[in-house]
Amino acid sequence: MLGVPSLIPPAMAAGSLCRTPQPSVPMGTTAVLRPWQLTDAEAVVQAFDDPEIQRWHVRRSNSVDEARQWITGWKAGWAEEAELNWALVDRASDSLMGRVSLKGVDLHDGSAGVAYWMVPAWRGRGLCSQAVLTLCQWAFNEVGFHRIGLAHSIANAASCRVATKAGFHAEGIRREAALHADGWHDMHEHALLAHQVPAAQVISQTR
């Protein structure tokens, strides 16, 4: 409530993120989470041509210009301390592998929700789970977040595997909580707390 002082200090002070530039977060020798660049726009358009990404993210990109507008918004989220977005790219080629984001950032409670997608060529290797875990390790150990949630449709078995492999704990189901093209979906809720993740952990990957 505006104008009413809190009896509890915030878990993370305002400005604790935006006072420094958004960092890149390395993910082993394979990939890196880096800030989005406008030059990623064409790859974003290609990613959103994928039926699976369209199905679970309920949108598509109609042009490179539109994708640039998205990226501009993704980049602005850091300065606003509201949504933190990274491109997951191959370390050798800088080609786009996917996206991992912390959404709904609440500095007072030190909480956020993680969201992600992978382009088809990089799926099935454990990279998405590792990227989610890598970002959570950074958020907990470097920045001071306390809780990160993860929600997915109960029909999205692949996303549930990502949550489980990244160490998230199942918390329950919100009934008819998200509207998709085929109607309302129940959402499976998971969460990971700061004390539940070690400083360094690597998920085995398949080739």
N, C-alpha and C positions, 0 to 999 in steps of 0.2 A: 504494500500500500504506500503510495507516494506521501512523503512528509512524515512518515512514522518511523522512528529509528528502530533498527533491529537490535535485539539483545545478543545476537550471535554474529561474530565477524565472518565475512565471506571466506569460503574455502580457497578462492583464488581472487586476488584483487583485480579490479577493473584496470585494464592497461597491461596486465601481465603477459598478454599475447602480442598485442599490436605494437608494443614499445620496441620490438625488434622485427626485422624482416622475417617473413615466413621461411623456415628452414627446409632443406631437403633432408630426407630421412633414409639412409642406406638400408638395403635389405639384402644382406649377404653379398655374394659376388655376382648374383644374377640380375638384380633389379634395384631401382631406387624410387622412392616416393619424392617427387619434386613438385614445386608450384606449377600451376598451369601456365601455358604460354599461348598467345593468340595463334601461333603457328601450329598448334595442335588441332585447329578447327576442322580441317579436312578429315583427320582421323576420327574425330568425334562424330561427324556426319556418318562415316562408314560404320562406326560402332553402333549407332542408333538405327541403322538399317537392319540390324540383327533382330529376328522375331522374338528371341528370348529377352533381350534387353527391353524391347518395346512392351512385351507382356508384363514384366514385373516393374517397370519404371513408367509405364502408361504414357509414354511420349515418344516422339521421333523428331529428328532435326530435318527441316525442309531445305536448308541451304547452309553454305559455309558462313554467310553473314550472320545467320541466326545462331550458329554454333559459336561464333566469335562473341555474340552478345551473352550467351550462356557463360562462356569462359570469363568474360569481364565481370559478370556477377559472382562467379566462383572465386575469382581473385579478390573481389571486394569484401567477401565474407571474413577474411583475416583481419582487415582493418576494423571491421564492425564487431569483431569478436562474437559472431553469431553462428557462423558456419565455416568450417575449416576444410578446404578441399585440396586434394593432391592427385596428380596424375601418376600412375604406376607405369614406369617405362623400363625398357630393357637397357641395362647399363652399357652394353657395347654399341648399340645402334640408336638409342634414344627413341625407339619406336614405341607407340602406345600399347600397353598391355591391359590397362583398366583404370578404374577410378576408385579411390577410397576417401571417405569424407567423415568428419565429425559434425553432426547436425544438431540443432536445438541446444547449442552450448548455453549452459547455465553456470556462470562463474560463481555465484553465491553458493550453490550446492556442489560445485565441482563435478558437474555431470554433463553428458552428451549422449547422442545415439550415433552408432556407426552405420554407414551405408556404403555400398560398393557395387561395382559390376566389372566383368572381365570380357575382353573381346574373345570371340570364339577360338582363335588360334592358340590362346594361352590357357584355356580351361582344362581341367582334369589333371593338373600337375601339383596341386597343393599350394599353388602360388597365391591364390586369393586368401586362403586361411592365414598364410604366412604374412601377407601384407596387412591384414586386419590386426593380427597379433603384434606385428612390428609397430604399427601406428599406436596401438594401445600401450605398448611398452614405453614409447616416447611420451604419450599423454600422461601416463602415471608417473614415470620416473624423472622426466625432464621438466614437466610443466606443473604437475600437481593436481591433475584430475583425480577424483575419488571413485566415480562410477561411470561405466559406459554401457549403454543398453544396445540391444540388437533385436529388431523385429522383422519377421518375414511371414508371408502367407503360409498357411499350413499346407498348401498345395506345392510349395517351392521346396522340394526335398534337397536340392543342391545347396540352397542357402542354409538350410538346417545343418548340413554337413560342415559347411564353413564355420558356423557358430560353434559346433561341437569340437572340431579340430583346433580352433583358436582358443579353446578353454572356457567358453562362455557357459554359464549355468542356466538351465531352463527354469523359468519362473511361472509360466502359465499361459493362458490363451485369452485374448480379447476378442469377443464375438463380433463378427461383422464390422470390423474396425477400419477396413480399407476398401475403397471402391475400385474395381478393375473393370476391364471391358466386358467380362462375362458376369458381372454382378459383385455383390459384397463378399469379401473374404475374411475369415477368421485369421487373426494374426498371432503367431507364436512368439512369445516374449522371452528373451534371454538377457543376461547381464553379466558383466565382469567387474570385480572390485579391485582396487589398487593392491590390496594385500594378497590377492589370489593369483597374481602373475609375477613370475620371477623377472629379474633384470634382463636376463638373456635366455632365450629358448628358441629352438629351431624345429620347425615341423618338417618331417620327412617328406620329400617330394618324389613324384614319379616322373619318368621320362617316356 
